[in-house]
Amino acid sequence: MKKLIFLFLGLAILGVSMSCQKVTEEYYTVPNQTILTTLSANSWSTSNLGFTYSASINFVANDIYQNKTDGILVYISFGNGVYEPVPQTYDGISYSYTARQDRIVLEIQSSDAKVKITPPGPLNVKIVLIPSKE
């Protein structure tokens, strides 16, 4: 009988000591990087007689972006301090962007693809680079 009590007591002690172990998980958060820039009115160029315009924003050497794994968010402001997400349609003009390893290319075109447009004036652009761990 005493052997049975010692066996249960030993199992209870072992069970309590296993359940009280501290479990730590390591989390590492990579900070985002925000780039604020302004596109001047003469930054826009067209290759199809004014139906579509594009402007490039180049990354600098210390920007943290890898095209294969990271993410990008792009916002534009028309000078009023309010940043609106891209892609979007604003005042009949569609705004979109493509991301490459060394730059972002903003494109604008009419929401009706058959209408010529004029490029916007200066635009404030906010780019958020979101690094990701593979």
Buried (B, 14 or more C-beta within 10 A) or exposed (E): EEEEEEEEEEEEEEEEEEEEEEEEEEEEEEEEBEBEEEBEEEBBEBEEEBBBBBBEBEBEEEEEBEEEEBEBBBBBBBEEEEBEEBEEEBEEBBBBBEBEEEEBEBBBBBEEEEEEBEBBEEBBBBBEBBBEEE
